[in-house]
Amino acid sequence: MAHTDEPSETTRSAGQSTGDASLPWLALAEDYELARAREDSLDRLVEWPAQRDLLGDVAGRSVLDLGCGNGAKLAELVEAGARDCVGVDISGNFVSVTPPGMELIQGDLSELDAVPALTGRKFDRITFLQSIGYAKDPVSTLQAARAMLADDGFILLTRTHPIRYAVERAEKNGTSLGEEYYSTASYTYFHDNWNDRIALTKQAYTVSDLINLFSAAGLWIEQAIEPQLSEDARRRYPHKQAVLNKYLGILIFKLRPLPAR
Ligand SMILES: C[S@@+](CC[C@H](N)C(=O)[O-])C[C@H]1O[C@@H](n2cnc3c(N)ncnc32)[C@H](O)[C@@H]1O
């Protein structure tokens, strides 16, 4: 197998980040938001509509968005009636105007206990939208989130389909899909749409790793979806359908706490 990155572990983890995986975001955050705002971004066309749909009616509900980016998604939820909302992101690259009823805090989702605004708080909805991959110890981060869920609350968590990275690495390394999908090596890549000079490093993971992560954190999967473009969007943005045909897209999980054992 022709890996360019050294394996950092020999056993499978639940998808934790490697080293300072979050550091690139201090430079990348602005470019990410510019890319996300484009008319043909997959976040705009597929991911956010699907995430929003699964969040359902948020009127009167409190939301904690961990790895919230610039906070624009949370602001939309507040506009839709959510209240007492908090967004936490390591970048501190936040929208300049926030509606009443939400607070944006520069903080680390690996150290939620160190965020004073979260002390003793409960939330109806907690979101990890493309952010759990940056947790140093994702089990303990999810356990901390679970402890902050109000009665009948749930966690909405999304992650890139691991097949996507396996396809990319197989092409780059001249290996096979299976070799890369089941690799336990960390890998470094550049996201062309965001900033092709800022490297991101991730630990490889499989779908089973994600399921085992949720189980280890005391969560069960109420629903899982793999959102795709609408018929109309397929016609208007065939280049984006080509991306999904090759890389599949993201996985979205609605997670509920298991009863205490
Ligand atoms: C792919 S972006 C997703 C942003 C947003 N959730 C969305 O769906 O558009 C990943 C986000 O995670 C944030 N992030 C990375 N490491 C983090 C950490 N340790 N603590 C909090 N946020 C982090 C980044 O700054 C970035 O905003």
The ligand as a Gaussian input file, in Angstrom:
#p B3LYP/6-31G(d) Opt

LIG

0 1
 C      -16.343000      22.081000       7.990000
 S      -16.553000      23.430000       9.071000
 C      -18.281000      23.316000       9.480000
 C      -18.843000      24.608000       9.984000
 C      -20.355000      24.608000      10.243000
 N      -20.701000      23.675000      11.296000
 C      -21.136000      24.291000       8.987000
 O      -21.850000      23.264000       8.958000
 O      -21.080000      25.082000       8.047000
 C      -15.789000      22.831000      10.553000
 C      -15.862000      23.837000      11.689000
 O      -15.322000      23.236000      12.871000
 C      -14.586000      24.228000      13.547000
 N      -13.633000      23.580000      14.461000
 C      -12.526000      22.868000      14.143000
 N      -11.933000      22.419000      15.260000
 C      -12.688000      22.861000      16.308000
 C      -12.584000      22.727000      17.725000
 N      -11.578000      22.036000      18.281000
 N      -13.517000      23.308000      18.514000
 C      -14.541000      24.027000      17.957000
 N      -14.678000      24.203000      16.625000
 C      -13.765000      23.613000      15.808000
 C      -13.922000      25.013000      12.437000
 O      -13.410000      26.267000      12.855000
 C      -15.040000      25.104000      11.428000
 O      -15.835000      26.237000      11.632000

